[in-house]
Every structure is written in structure tokens, then in C-alpha cells.
Amino acid sequence: MLQTYYTVKGYGEREIVIEKSRFICYINRAETEEEAVAFIQQIKKKHWDATHNCSAYLIGEHDQIQKANDDGEPSGTAGVPMLEVLKKKGLKDTVAVVTRYFGGIKLGAGGLVRAYSRAVSEGLNAAGIVERRLMRVMHVTIDYSWLGKVENELRSSVYTIKNILYADRVAFDVLVPEDGQSSFGEWMTELTNGRADIQAGAMEYAERLLPSS
């Protein structure tokens, strides 16, 4: 599993108009090729009357699956430029569809490349890009007498509280960087005078939304 990678937060769409042609970009996360193809078909069905529904997607930790489709536009003027935008952003597991309604003015090869590239960039801004970082879930169990102190310290720390379970004792699930387990354990032990039960759990990704470009 990758320690860190970038993908889209989720679904997003954005429309731009260039020389009277409408370009509507649809973006989504797709972790399998089947998900990507299903999303493309969904947009094609929605815009069955469009002049073109061009698409591109990247799937896999190492971009093992890369596909681009011009859907009738001159070869290399739509799908590949769309794919290049995704690659330049360093994205993974992402699918993009750009629907075009022709406005009567031909853009030429260079104009089409710029239009489809811009449409995808705008679509990515709408969807949002996240950094996914692999973290260890640390389980911290304490008596209720420590609840206020521990929760306050955790919320003001660099760590992320994933979940709090209130039962006979209080159990926190905290996301901690893999190389920070020892320091987290030491900090929590010191914070609670050794009264916390600390156990390492599974690995999972935590997401952080990046600022729009």
C-alpha cells in the first residue's frame, strides 16, 4: 500500500463555454476499472444527445490502468489531454468525462486540446483533491476520570480522533502516522500517568483536502 497518494474527494462537475460550445466536465473517484466504466456510461446516458462524451481514467497504485477516449473528436485532441491533466496533478483512482455540445464554431486541434484540458482542470477544482495518507489506528482505553483531559489534549494535538466509544470505559480510536506509534504511546502514557490501555490496530487512509489550485 502506498504511504501517500492523491485522488479526488468525490463527485464534481463544472461547465465552461468556449466559442459557443458547451463543455461539461464530470469527475469522480473510481477504484476499479468497472467503477470508471460505469460512471462513463452513466454520463453518456444522461447526455445521449451530446456531440461528444470524451473520457479518461487512471486506476491503481502505480497507474496500471490508463484509458483515454476521444469519442469522435480528432485523434489525440480530447481523451489524451484529459488524461494528461490527471497525471500532471499526480492523481490516482480518478475518472473524468467531458460532454461537449458543439456551438457551430470549429476550434481546431490546438483549441480542442486546450478546451478539454481546461474543462478537466475546472472539474477537478469542483470535485476537490485530497491527500490520502496511510495511518495506524491506535486504540486508547481510559477511565472516565481521564476523559476531559485526554480528549482536550488529543483535539489540540497533531493526531486525529476517528471515533470515541462510551461504554464501561472510554475508548478512543486515534489515527497516528506509522512512524509515530512509539512517540504517541509515550505521550499518552505520560499524559495519563500510565493509566491508559494502548493498543495498535489496523492501517487505514486518512484524507486531507488540499487548497484549490
Accessible surface in RSA format (square Angstrom, percent):
REM  Atomic radii and reference values for relative SASA: ProtOr
REM  Chains: A
REM  Algorithm: Lee & Richards
REM  Probe-radius: 1.40
REM  Slices: 20
REM RES _ NUM      All-atoms   Total-Side   Main-Chain    Non-polar    All polar
REM                ABS   REL    ABS   REL    ABS   REL    ABS   REL    ABS   REL
RES MET A   1   143.77  74.5  86.73  57.4  57.04 135.8  58.47  49.7  85.30 113.0
RES LEU A   2    39.73  22.1  37.21  26.6   2.52   6.3  39.73  27.9   0.00   0.0
RES GLN A   3   105.74  59.1 100.75  73.6   4.99  11.9  57.79 123.0  47.96  36.4
RES THR A   4    45.55  32.4  25.98  26.3  19.58  46.7  22.34  30.0  23.22  35.1
RES TYR A   5    22.38  10.5  17.90  10.2   4.49  11.7  14.50  10.9   7.89   9.7
RES TYR A   6    77.76  36.3  77.57  44.1   0.19   0.5  42.97  32.3  34.79  42.9
RES THR A   7     0.27   0.2   0.27   0.3   0.00   0.0   0.27   0.4   0.00   0.0
RES VAL A   8     0.00   0.0   0.00   0.0   0.00   0.0   0.00   0.0   0.00   0.0
RES LYS A   9   119.23  58.2 102.60  63.0  16.63  39.6  50.54  45.5  68.69  73.2
RES GLY A  10    19.43  24.0   0.00   N/A  19.43  24.0  19.24  52.8   0.19   0.4
RES TYR A  11   108.72  50.8  82.89  47.2  25.83  67.2  75.32  56.6  33.40  41.2
RES GLY A  12     5.36   6.6   0.00   N/A   5.36   6.6   5.36  14.7   0.00   0.0
RES GLU A  13    77.98  44.8  64.07  48.5  13.91  33.1  21.92  42.4  56.06  45.8
RES ARG A  14    92.57  38.9  86.52  44.1   6.04  14.4  32.47  44.4  60.09  36.4
RES GLU A  15    78.27  44.9  54.17  41.0  24.10  57.4  23.04  44.6  55.23  45.1
RES ILE A  16    15.06   8.6   9.48   7.1   5.58  13.5  15.06  10.8   0.00   0.0
RES VAL A  17    90.68  59.7  64.07  58.0  26.61  64.1  64.07  55.7  26.61  72.2
RES ILE A  18    36.60  20.8  33.47  24.9   3.13   7.5  36.60  26.4   0.00   0.0
RES GLU A  19    97.38  55.9  80.97  61.3  16.41  39.1  21.00  40.6  76.38  62.4
RES LYS A  20   150.99  73.7 131.29  80.6  19.70  46.9  79.71  71.7  71.28  75.9
RES SER A  21     0.00   0.0   0.00   0.0   0.00   0.0   0.00   0.0   0.00   0.0
RES ARG A  22    96.06  40.3  96.06  49.0   0.00   0.0  35.14  48.0  60.92  36.9
RES PHE A  23     0.12   0.1   0.00   0.0   0.12   0.3   0.00   0.0   0.12   0.3
RES ILE A  24     8.33   4.7   8.33   6.2   0.00   0.0   8.33   6.0   0.00   0.0
RES CYS A  25     0.00   0.0   0.00   0.0   0.00   0.0   0.00   0.0   0.00   0.0
RES TYR A  26     3.85   1.8   3.85   2.2   0.00   0.0   0.11   0.1   3.74   4.6
RES ILE A  27     0.00   0.0   0.00   0.0   0.00   0.0   0.00   0.0   0.00   0.0
RES ASN A  28    38.97  26.9  38.97  37.7   0.00   0.0   0.32   0.8  38.65  37.4
RES ARG A  29    53.37  22.4  38.05  19.4  15.31  36.5  19.98  27.3  33.38  20.2
RES ALA A  30     1.20   1.1   0.75   1.2   0.45   1.0   1.20   1.7   0.00   0.0
RES GLU A  31    89.99  51.7  74.04  56.0  15.95  38.0  21.35  41.3  68.64  56.0
RES THR A  32    57.83  41.1  54.88  55.6   2.95   7.0  55.08  74.0   2.75   4.2
RES GLU A  33    44.62  25.6  42.39  32.1   2.23   5.3  12.22  23.6  32.40  26.5
RES GLU A  34   131.40  75.4 122.43  92.6   8.97  21.3  71.38 138.1  60.02  49.0
RES GLU A  35    87.55  50.3  78.68  59.5   8.87  21.1  37.76  73.0  49.79  40.7
RES ALA A  36     0.00   0.0   0.00   0.0   0.00   0.0   0.00   0.0   0.00   0.0
RES VAL A  37    63.91  42.1  63.04  57.1   0.87   2.1  63.91  55.5   0.00   0.0
RES ALA A  38    61.28  56.3  49.32  76.1  11.96  27.2  55.92  78.7   5.36  14.2
RES PHE A  39    12.41   6.2  10.34   6.4   2.08   5.4  11.91   7.2   0.51   1.4
RES ILE A  40    12.94   7.4  12.94   9.6   0.00   0.0  12.94   9.3   0.00   0.0
RES GLN A  41    96.89  54.2  93.50  68.3   3.39   8.1  37.51  79.8  59.38  45.0
RES GLN A  42   109.41  61.2  99.93  73.0   9.48  22.6  37.97  80.8  71.44  54.2
RES ILE A  43     2.62   1.5   2.62   2.0   0.00   0.0   2.62   1.9   0.00   0.0
RES LYS A  44    62.16  30.3  58.59  35.9   3.58   8.5  28.57  25.7  33.60  35.8
RES LYS A  45   169.55  82.7 155.64  95.5  13.91  33.1 105.73  95.2  63.81  68.0
RES LYS A  46   118.41  57.8  90.13  55.3  28.28  67.3  73.52  66.2  44.89  47.8
RES HIS A  47    18.65  10.2  18.61  12.9   0.04   0.1  16.40  16.9   2.25   2.6
RES TRP A  48   203.77  81.8 173.48  84.0  30.29  71.1 151.84  81.0  51.93  84.2
RES ASP A  49    82.12  57.5  54.70  54.4  27.42  64.8  20.61  48.5  61.51  61.3
RES ALA A  50    18.24  16.8   0.00   0.0  18.24  41.5   0.00   0.0  18.24  48.3
RES THR A  51    68.50  48.7  41.62  42.2  26.88  64.1  38.87  52.2  29.63  44.8
RES HIS A  52    24.94  13.6  23.87  16.6   1.07   2.7  15.70  16.2   9.24  10.7
RES ASN A  53    10.73   7.4  10.35  10.0   0.38   0.9   0.04   0.1  10.69  10.3
RES CYS A  54     0.00   0.0   0.00   0.0   0.00   0.0   0.00   0.0   0.00   0.0
RES SER A  55     6.76   5.7   6.67   8.9   0.09   0.2   0.02   0.1   6.73   9.4
RES ALA A  56     0.48   0.4   0.00   0.0   0.48   1.1   0.48   0.7   0.00   0.0
RES TYR A  57    13.15   6.1  13.15   7.5   0.00   0.0   6.46   4.9   6.69   8.2
RES LEU A  58     0.52   0.3   0.52   0.4   0.01   0.0   0.52   0.4   0.00   0.0
RES ILE A  59     7.36   4.2   7.20   5.4   0.16   0.4   7.27   5.2   0.09   0.2
RES GLY A  60    19.02  23.5   0.00   N/A  19.02  23.5  18.95  52.0   0.07   0.2
RES GLU A  61    68.65  39.4  61.63  46.6   7.03  16.7  32.87  63.6  35.78  29.2
RES HIS A  62   129.76  70.9 106.68  74.2  23.07  59.0  72.28  74.5  57.48  66.9
RES ASP A  63    35.76  25.0  30.50  30.4   5.26  12.4   2.41   5.7  33.35  33.3
RES GLN A  64   121.80  68.1  83.29  60.9  38.51  91.7  56.07 119.4  65.73  49.8
RES ILE A  65    55.33  31.5  52.41  39.0   2.92   7.0  55.33  39.8   0.00   0.0
RES GLN A  66    70.48  39.4  48.72  35.6  21.77  51.8  14.26  30.4  56.22  42.6
RES LYS A  67   102.93  50.2  99.70  61.2   3.22   7.7  72.20  65.0  30.73  32.7
RES ALA A  68    43.43  39.9   7.18  11.1  36.25  82.5   8.70  12.3  34.72  92.0
RES ASN A  69    72.87  50.3  68.80  66.5   4.08   9.8  14.73  35.5  58.14  56.2
RES ASP A  70    29.87  20.9  25.14  25.0   4.73  11.2   8.34  19.6  21.54  21.5
RES ASP A  71    49.42  34.6  36.13  36.0  13.28  31.4   7.14  16.8  42.27  42.2
RES GLY A  72    70.68  87.2   0.00   N/A  70.68  87.2  35.56  97.6  35.11  78.6
RES GLU A  73    13.90   8.0   5.56   4.2   8.34  19.9   0.11   0.2  13.79  11.3
RES PRO A  74    75.50  55.0  63.38  57.8  12.12  44.1  75.39  62.2   0.11   0.7
RES SER A  75   110.58  93.4  80.24 107.1  30.34  69.9  46.31  98.6  64.27  90.0
RES GLY A  76    32.86  40.5   0.00   N/A  32.86  40.5  20.08  55.1  12.79  28.6
RES THR A  77     6.92   4.9   6.92   7.0   0.00   0.0   6.92   9.3   0.00   0.0
RES ALA A  78     0.00   0.0   0.00   0.0   0.00   0.0   0.00   0.0   0.00   0.0
RES GLY A  79     0.38   0.5   0.00   N/A   0.38   0.5   0.38   1.0   0.00   0.0
RES VAL A  80    74.81  49.2  74.72  67.6   0.09   0.2  74.72  64.9   0.09   0.2
RES PRO A  81    10.85   7.9   5.75   5.2   5.10  18.5  10.41   8.6   0.44   2.7
RES MET A  82     0.00   0.0   0.00   0.0   0.00   0.0   0.00   0.0   0.00   0.0
RES LEU A  83    16.00   8.9  16.00  11.4   0.00   0.0  16.00  11.2   0.00   0.0
RES GLU A  84    63.79  36.6  63.79  48.3   0.00   0.0  25.93  50.2  37.87  30.9
RES VAL A  85    16.86  11.1  15.84  14.3   1.02   2.5  16.80  14.6   0.06   0.2
RES LEU A  86     0.00   0.0   0.00   0.0   0.00   0.0   0.00   0.0   0.00   0.0
RES LYS A  87    84.51  41.2  66.07  40.5  18.43  43.9  37.72  34.0  46.78  49.8
RES LYS A  88   173.10  84.4 133.90  82.2  39.20  93.3  86.68  78.0  86.42  92.1
RES LYS A  89    71.64  35.0  51.31  31.5  20.33  48.4  34.55  31.1  37.09  39.5
RES GLY A  90    37.75  46.6   0.00   N/A  37.75  46.6  31.99  87.8   5.77  12.9
RES LEU A  91     2.24   1.2   0.00   0.0   2.24   5.6   0.00   0.0   2.24   6.0
RES LYS A  92    36.59  17.9  36.49  22.4   0.10   0.2  18.27  16.4  18.32  19.5
RES ASP A  93    19.24  13.5  19.24  19.2   0.00   0.0   0.63   1.5  18.62  18.6
RES THR A  94     0.00   0.0   0.00   0.0   0.00   0.0   0.00   0.0   0.00   0.0
RES VAL A  95     0.24   0.2   0.24   0.2   0.00   0.0   0.24   0.2   0.00   0.0
RES ALA A  96     0.00   0.0   0.00   0.0   0.00   0.0   0.00   0.0   0.00   0.0
RES VAL A  97     0.00   0.0   0.00   0.0   0.00   0.0   0.00   0.0   0.00   0.0
RES VAL A  98     0.00   0.0   0.00   0.0   0.00   0.0   0.00   0.0   0.00   0.0
RES THR A  99     0.00   0.0   0.00   0.0   0.00   0.0   0.00   0.0   0.00   0.0
RES ARG A 100     9.20   3.9   9.20   4.7   0.00   0.0   0.00   0.0   9.20   5.6
RES TYR A 101    45.69  21.3  44.47  25.3   1.22   3.2  37.11  27.9   8.58  10.6
RES PHE A 102    90.50  45.3  63.56  39.4  26.94  70.1  63.56  38.5  26.94  77.1
RES GLY A 103    25.56  31.5   0.00   N/A  25.56  31.5  11.23  30.8  14.33  32.1
RES GLY A 104    56.85  70.1   0.00   N/A  56.85  70.1  26.53  72.8  30.32  67.9
RES ILE A 105    68.42  38.9  65.55  48.8   2.88   6.9  68.42  49.3   0.00   0.0
RES LYS A 106   183.35  89.4 158.42  97.2  24.94  59.4 102.62  92.4  80.73  86.0
RES LEU A 107    31.21  17.4   7.42   5.3  23.79  59.8  12.06   8.5  19.15  51.5
RES GLY A 108    43.70  53.9   0.00   N/A  43.70  53.9  39.97 109.7   3.73   8.4
RES ALA A 109    64.56  59.4  53.23  82.1  11.33  25.8  53.70  75.6  10.86  28.8
RES GLY A 110    36.58  45.1   0.00   N/A  36.58  45.1  27.53  75.6   9.04  20.3
RES GLY A 111    12.61  15.6   0.00   N/A  12.61  15.6   8.50  23.3   4.11   9.2
RES LEU A 112     9.60   5.3   9.60   6.9   0.00   0.0   9.60   6.7   0.00   0.0
RES VAL A 113    53.49  35.2  53.49  48.4   0.00   0.0  53.49  46.5   0.00   0.0
RES ARG A 114   165.38  69.4 158.76  80.9   6.63  15.8  75.63 103.4  89.76  54.4
RES ALA A 115     1.31   1.2   0.27   0.4   1.03   2.3   1.00   1.4   0.31   0.8
RES TYR A 116     0.00   0.0   0.00   0.0   0.00   0.0   0.00   0.0   0.00   0.0
RES SER A 117    26.96  22.8  26.83  35.8   0.13   0.3  20.59  43.8   6.38   8.9
RES ARG A 118   118.89  49.9 113.27  57.7   5.61  13.4  46.69  63.8  72.19  43.8
RES ALA A 119     0.89   0.8   0.13   0.2   0.76   1.7   0.84   1.2   0.05   0.1
RES VAL A 120     0.00   0.0   0.00   0.0   0.00   0.0   0.00   0.0   0.00   0.0
RES SER A 121    39.93  33.7  38.75  51.7   1.19   2.7  22.93  48.8  17.01  23.8
RES GLU A 122    46.03  26.4  46.00  34.8   0.02   0.1   2.44   4.7  43.59  35.6
RES GLY A 123     0.00   0.0   0.00   N/A   0.00   0.0   0.00   0.0   0.00   0.0
RES LEU A 124     1.82   1.0   0.94   0.7   0.88   2.2   1.09   0.8   0.73   2.0
RES ASN A 125    50.40  34.8  35.77  34.6  14.64  35.2   9.57  23.0  40.84  39.5
RES ALA A 126    37.98  34.9   7.43  11.5  30.55  69.5  11.66  16.4  26.32  69.7
RES ALA A 127     8.54   7.9   0.00   0.0   8.54  19.4   0.11   0.2   8.43  22.3
RES GLY A 128    13.98  17.2   0.00   N/A  13.98  17.2  13.98  38.4   0.00   0.0
RES ILE A 129    28.93  16.5  26.40  19.7   2.54   6.1  26.40  19.0   2.54   6.9
RES VAL A 130     2.37   1.6   2.37   2.1   0.00   0.0   2.37   2.1   0.00   0.0
RES GLU A 131    13.60   7.8  13.16  10.0   0.44   1.1   0.00   0.0  13.60  11.1
RES ARG A 132    37.87  15.9  37.87  19.3   0.00   0.0   0.00   0.0  37.87  23.0
RES ARG A 133   104.74  44.0 104.74  53.4   0.00   0.0  26.32  36.0  78.42  47.5
RES LEU A 134    11.02   6.1   8.47   6.1   2.55   6.4   8.47   5.9   2.55   6.9
RES MET A 135    19.86  10.3  19.86  13.1   0.00   0.0  19.83  16.9   0.03   0.0
RES ARG A 136    51.08  21.4  51.08  26.0   0.00   0.0   1.55   2.1  49.53  30.0
RES VAL A 137     7.13   4.7   7.13   6.5   0.00   0.0   7.13   6.2   0.00   0.0
RES MET A 138    10.00   5.2  10.00   6.6   0.00   0.0  10.00   8.5   0.00   0.0
RES HIS A 139    68.76  37.6  67.98  47.3   0.77   2.0  49.15  50.7  19.61  22.8
RES VAL A 140     0.00   0.0   0.00   0.0   0.00   0.0   0.00   0.0   0.00   0.0
RES THR A 141    31.87  22.7  31.87  32.3   0.00   0.0  16.23  21.8  15.64  23.6
RES ILE A 142     0.00   0.0   0.00   0.0   0.00   0.0   0.00   0.0   0.00   0.0
RES ASP A 143    65.43  45.8  63.99  63.7   1.44   3.4  15.65  36.8  49.78  49.6
RES TYR A 144   100.39  46.9  86.55  49.2  13.85  36.0  77.94  58.6  22.45  27.7
RES SER A 145   103.13  87.1  58.01  77.4  45.12 103.9  59.78 127.3  43.35  60.7
RES TRP A 146    42.66  17.1  42.57  20.6   0.10   0.2  37.92  20.2   4.74   7.7
RES LEU A 147    37.50  20.9  37.50  26.8   0.00   0.0  37.50  26.3   0.00   0.0
RES GLY A 148    43.65  53.8   0.00   N/A  43.65  53.8  36.43 100.0   7.21  16.2
RES LYS A 149   101.03  49.3  88.84  54.5  12.19  29.0  57.97  52.2  43.06  45.9
RES VAL A 150     0.00   0.0   0.00   0.0   0.00   0.0   0.00   0.0   0.00   0.0
RES GLU A 151    37.62  21.6  37.62  28.5   0.00   0.0   6.25  12.1  31.37  25.6
RES ASN A 152   103.15  71.1  96.20  93.0   6.95  16.7  24.72  59.5  78.43  75.8
RES GLU A 153    68.09  39.1  66.51  50.3   1.58   3.8   2.64   5.1  65.45  53.4
RES LEU A 154     0.14   0.1   0.00   0.0   0.14   0.3   0.00   0.0   0.14   0.4
RES ARG A 155   149.03  62.6 114.17  58.2  34.86  83.0  55.73  76.2  93.30  56.5
RES SER A 156    94.64  80.0  54.11  72.2  40.53  93.4  50.18 106.9  44.46  62.3
RES SER A 157    36.07  30.5   8.44  11.3  27.63  63.6  18.55  39.5  17.52  24.5
RES VAL A 158   137.45  90.4 103.14  93.4  34.30  82.7 111.75  97.1  25.70  69.7
RES TYR A 159    38.60  18.0  26.32  15.0  12.28  32.0  11.35   8.5  27.25  33.6
RES THR A 160    71.54  50.9  67.97  68.9   3.58   8.5  42.18  56.7  29.36  44.4
RES ILE A 161    30.34  17.3   7.22   5.4  23.12  55.7   7.22   5.2  23.12  62.7
RES LYS A 162   108.85  53.1  76.49  46.9  32.36  77.1  49.68  44.7  59.16  63.0
RES ASN A 163    73.91  51.0  68.39  66.1   5.53  13.3  15.11  36.4  58.80  56.8
RES ILE A 164    31.93  18.2  13.20   9.8  18.73  45.1  13.20   9.5  18.73  50.8
RES LEU A 165   105.08  58.5 104.61  74.8   0.47   1.2 104.99  73.7   0.09   0.3
RES TYR A 166   119.93  56.0  93.54  53.2  26.39  68.7  73.99  55.6  45.94  56.6
RES ALA A 167    62.29  57.3  40.21  62.1  22.08  50.2  53.11  74.8   9.17  24.3
RES ASP A 168   141.32  99.0 115.53 115.0  25.79  61.0  38.99  91.8 102.33 102.0
RES ARG A 169    83.47  35.0  78.52  40.0   4.95  11.8  42.34  57.9  41.13  24.9
RES VAL A 170     0.00   0.0   0.00   0.0   0.00   0.0   0.00   0.0   0.00   0.0
RES ALA A 171    25.80  23.7  24.05  37.1   1.75   4.0  24.05  33.9   1.75   4.6
RES PHE A 172     0.06   0.0   0.00   0.0   0.06   0.2   0.00   0.0   0.06   0.2
RES ASP A 173    29.00  20.3  28.97  28.8   0.03   0.1   1.26   3.0  27.74  27.7
RES VAL A 174     0.00   0.0   0.00   0.0   0.00   0.0   0.00   0.0   0.00   0.0
RES LEU A 175    11.37   6.3  11.36   8.1   0.01   0.0  11.36   8.0   0.01   0.0
RES VAL A 176     0.00   0.0   0.00   0.0   0.00   0.0   0.00   0.0   0.00   0.0
RES PRO A 177    48.08  35.0  47.63  43.4   0.45   1.6  48.08  39.7   0.00   0.0
RES GLU A 178    66.14  38.0  56.42  42.7   9.72  23.1  30.14  58.3  36.00  29.4
RES ASP A 179   139.14  97.5  98.90  98.4  40.24  95.2  51.36 120.9  87.78  87.5
RES GLY A 180    11.87  14.6   0.00   N/A  11.87  14.6  11.87  32.6   0.00   0.0
RES GLN A 181    44.55  24.9  41.33  30.2   3.22   7.7  14.21  30.3  30.34  23.0
RES SER A 182    84.81  71.7  72.13  96.3  12.68  29.2  41.84  89.1  42.97  60.2
RES SER A 183    62.03  52.4  55.82  74.5   6.21  14.3  46.60  99.2  15.43  21.6
RES PHE A 184     0.00   0.0   0.00   0.0   0.00   0.0   0.00   0.0   0.00   0.0
RES GLY A 185    14.71  18.1   0.00   N/A  14.71  18.1  14.71  40.4   0.00   0.0
RES GLU A 186   122.26  70.2 113.26  85.7   9.00  21.4  50.10  96.9  72.16  58.9
RES TRP A 187    72.46  29.1  67.69  32.8   4.77  11.2  51.16  27.3  21.31  34.6
RES MET A 188     0.00   0.0   0.00   0.0   0.00   0.0   0.00   0.0   0.00   0.0
RES THR A 189    64.04  45.5  62.99  63.9   1.05   2.5  48.15  64.7  15.89  24.0
RES GLU A 190   139.52  80.1 121.51  91.9  18.01  42.9  49.68  96.1  89.84  73.4
RES LEU A 191    20.42  11.4  14.94  10.7   5.48  13.8  19.88  14.0   0.55   1.5
RES THR A 192     0.00   0.0   0.00   0.0   0.00   0.0   0.00   0.0   0.00   0.0
RES ASN A 193   111.74  77.1  85.22  82.4  26.52  63.9  27.47  66.1  84.27  81.4
RES GLY A 194    48.09  59.3   0.00   N/A  48.09  59.3  18.51  50.8  29.58  66.2
RES ARG A 195   149.95  63.0 137.87  70.3  12.08  28.8  31.04  42.4 118.91  72.1
RES ALA A 196    18.14  16.7   0.01   0.0  18.13  41.2   0.86   1.2  17.28  45.8
RES ASP A 197    64.87  45.4  58.15  57.9   6.73  15.9  19.59  46.1  45.28  45.2
RES ILE A 198    45.35  25.8  18.41  13.7  26.94  64.9  18.41  13.3  26.94  73.1
RES GLN A 199   106.16  59.4 101.22  74.0   4.94  11.8  28.12  59.9  78.04  59.2
RES ALA A 200    61.45  56.5  29.37  45.3  32.09  73.0  29.37  41.4  32.09  85.0
RES GLY A 201    16.88  20.8   0.00   N/A  16.88  20.8  12.73  34.9   4.15   9.3
RES ALA A 202    71.89  66.1  57.46  88.7  14.43  32.8  66.18  93.2   5.71  15.1
RES MET A 203    53.16  27.5  32.01  21.2  21.15  50.4  32.01  27.2  21.15  28.0
RES GLU A 204    51.67  29.7  48.49  36.7   3.18   7.6  23.88  46.2  27.79  22.7
RES TYR A 205    38.91  18.2  21.20  12.1  17.71  46.1  18.83  14.2  20.08  24.8
RES ALA A 206    23.68  21.8  17.24  26.6   6.44  14.6  21.72  30.6   1.96   5.2
RES GLU A 207    80.86  46.4  44.81  33.9  36.05  85.8  22.38  43.3  58.48  47.7
RES ARG A 208   132.92  55.8 128.73  65.6   4.19  10.0  70.01  95.7  62.91  38.1
RES LEU A 209   100.19  55.8  76.75  54.9  23.44  58.9  76.75  53.9  23.44  63.1
RES LEU A 210    44.13  24.6  36.28  26.0   7.85  19.7  36.76  25.8   7.37  19.8
RES PRO A 211   121.18  88.3  93.17  84.9  28.01 101.8 105.76  87.3  15.42  95.8
RES SER A 212    89.84  75.9  53.66  71.6  36.18  83.3  33.41  71.1  56.43  79.1
RES SER A 213   105.30  89.0  45.77  61.1  59.53 137.1  74.27 158.2  31.02  43.5
END  Absolute sums over single chains surface
CHAIN  1 A    10933.9       8586.7       2347.2       5750.1       5183.8
END  Absolute sums over all chains
TOTAL         10933.9       8586.7       2347.2       5750.1       5183.8
